[in-house]
Amino acid sequence: MIQAVYVLVAESGLCVLDRKYGKATMDPNLISGFLTALIQFGRELSSGNRVHVIDFGAFDICLSLRDDVIVAGSVDKTDDTNAAMAILADVNNAFVREYGEDLKDWDGNLDRFETFLAKIDEITKEGKASEKKVLVPVLKGRVSPMLVRLGQLEQATYEVAEMCSGKLTARAIADQIGKHLRDVQKALHDLEDMQMLEWREIGTA
């Protein structure tokens, strides 16, 4: 399951919300330095890379970055990582929609975010949303190679887009085209940012 979810403001590194579901949780007050390092790690990766997975021994740490908001989750090794990343991205999108404007002039009061805990529970199904779902990327329509010629899309992203038929996970795409998983994840989230991609559940693990 998703053991815990943390919502952080990237600029300050402050954890504004945390929701724990299992035993493998991290106390943001005790490991703020580590969480800040995760934020810096995300910033230093290649431009446009919005989701990252870090092997943390007994579980994975997944990060979703968007509009100065970072949603981090500790996820069991037995879970579907693609599903977990998509779920954390959904949490991030919902948080930014609800509080994005407030964060611009935020006074540091954490109480205003408390009501969002119920939304986290809903999206993550109280931590169980990634246990069985297998999510695959599906392209909305077709991607024209002209976008590559015009410089609006990288060739590597186009190659990944061609594989998004709704049958392959991100890892399977990486294996088939011979690229690193992180590069495929970057391409998928570039396509998602361009509103050219959606995620679909195809079965259970």
CORMO-V228276 format. One record per pair of residues at least 4 apart in sequence whose C-alpha atoms are under 8 Angstrom apart, sorted by the first residue. I is the first residue (numbers start at 1). GAP is how many residues later the second one is. Records with the same first field share a line. If there is no record, write none. Layout:
# CORMO-V228276
I = GAP, GAP
This chain:
# CORMO-V228276
1 = 21, 74, 75, 78, 126, 127, 128, 129, 130
2 = 19, 20, 71, 72, 73, 74, 77, 82, 122, 125, 126, 127, 128, 129
3 = 17, 18, 19, 20, 21, 22, 70, 71, 72, 73, 124
4 = 14, 15, 16, 17, 18, 20, 21, 22, 69, 70, 71, 123
5 = 13, 14, 15, 66, 67, 68, 69
6 = 9, 10, 11, 12, 13, 65, 66, 67
7 = 8, 9, 10, 11, 62, 63, 64, 65, 85
8 = 5, 6, 7, 8, 9, 61, 62, 63, 64
9 = 4, 5, 6, 7, 59, 60, 61
10 = 4, 29, 58, 59, 60
11 = 57
13 = 19, 22, 23, 26
14 = 18
15 = 13
16 = 94, 97
17 = 93, 96, 97, 100
19 = 98, 101
20 = 5
21 = 105, 106
22 = 105
24 = 35, 50
25 = 49
26 = 5
27 = 4
28 = 4, 7
31 = 4
32 = 4
33 = 4
34 = 4
35 = 4
36 = 4
37 = 4
38 = 4
39 = 4, 31
40 = 4
41 = 4
42 = 7, 8, 10, 23
45 = 4
48 = 138, 141, 142
49 = 136, 137, 138, 140, 141
50 = 13, 14, 15, 16, 136, 139
51 = 11, 12, 13, 14, 34, 38, 134, 135, 138
52 = 10, 11, 12, 130, 133
53 = 7, 8, 9, 10
54 = 6, 7, 8
55 = 4, 5, 6
56 = 4, 5
58 = 18, 19
59 = 15, 16, 17, 18
60 = 14, 15, 16, 17
61 = 11, 12, 13, 14
62 = 10, 11, 12, 13, 22, 23, 26
63 = 7, 8, 9, 10, 22, 25
64 = 6, 7, 8, 21, 24, 25, 28
65 = 4, 5, 6, 24, 27
66 = 4, 26, 27, 30
67 = 29, 33
69 = 23, 27
70 = 22
71 = 17, 18, 20, 21
72 = 16
73 = 15
75 = 4, 6, 9
78 = 53
79 = 5, 51, 52, 53
80 = 4, 50, 51, 52, 53, 54, 125
81 = 4, 49
82 = 4, 52, 53, 54, 87, 88
83 = 4, 46, 47, 50, 51, 52
84 = 4, 45, 46
85 = 4
86 = 4, 113
87 = 4, 36, 37, 42, 43
88 = 4
89 = 4
90 = 4, 33
91 = 4, 28, 29, 32
92 = 4
93 = 4
94 = 4
95 = 4, 5, 21
96 = 4
99 = 4
100 = 4
101 = 4
102 = 4
110 = 4
113 = 4
115 = 4
116 = 4
117 = 4
118 = 4
119 = 4
120 = 4, 5, 6
121 = 4, 5, 6
122 = 4
123 = 6
124 = 4, 5, 6
125 = 4
129 = 4
130 = 4
132 = 71, 72, 73
133 = 68, 69, 70, 71, 72
134 = 35, 67, 68, 69, 70, 71
135 = 34, 64, 65, 66, 67
136 = 28, 30, 31, 32, 33, 34, 63, 64, 65, 66
137 = 27, 28, 29, 31, 32, 33, 51, 60, 61, 62, 63
138 = 26, 27, 28, 59, 60, 61, 62
139 = 22, 25, 26, 27, 57, 58, 59
140 = 56, 57, 58
141 = 55
143 = 4, 15, 18, 19
144 = 4
145 = 4, 13
146 = 4
147 = 4, 5, 6
148 = 4, 5, 6, 7, 10
153 = 4, 5
154 = 4
155 = 4
156 = 4, 31
157 = 4, 27, 30, 31, 33, 34
158 = 4
159 = 4
160 = 4, 13, 17, 24, 27, 28
161 = 26, 27, 30
163 = 5, 10
164 = 4
166 = 34, 36
167 = 35
168 = 4, 5
169 = 4
170 = 4, 11, 14, 15
171 = 4, 10, 13
172 = 4
173 = 4, 11
174 = 4, 5, 6, 7, 10
175 = 4, 5
179 = 4, 5
180 = 4
181 = 4
182 = 4
183 = 4
184 = 4
185 = 4
186 = 4
187 = 4
188 = 4, 9
189 = 4
190 = 4
191 = 4, 5, 6
192 = 4, 5, 6
